[in-house]
């Protein structure tokens, strides 16, 4: 996760819709699904449970798990249950923190969009503008 420079607050106030907190690692649909599933199951989930909950194929889930593990957002523990291999995935403390920060930014996006939707109707915004000449 990038360290924010002192000027990042200044940039944020100059570009309030830049949403720097939308973490690219988390913002992908499948990875967002995986992290949400793991956040709601703090003891972890098996590979099969994650696959079913997120509607992903084995290969797709494996790839996204590697990305999230590399970013230290989750941990993968391989073991055996009744002589059968079992993979358990758990969100890490870092993963939980980054996910909640991401969620706070996403909530701000929704608040901003809702406020914008209520500010002006499209007719008021376009009043007085002439059609472009193409």
Secondary structure, 3 states (H helix, E strand, C coil): CCCCCCHHHHHHHHCCCCCCCCCCCCCCHHHHHHHHHHHCCCCCEEHHHHHHHHCCCHHHHHHHHHHHHHCCCEEEEEEEECCEEEEEEEECHHHHHHHHHHHHHHHHHHHHHHHHHHHCCHHHHHCCCCCCCC
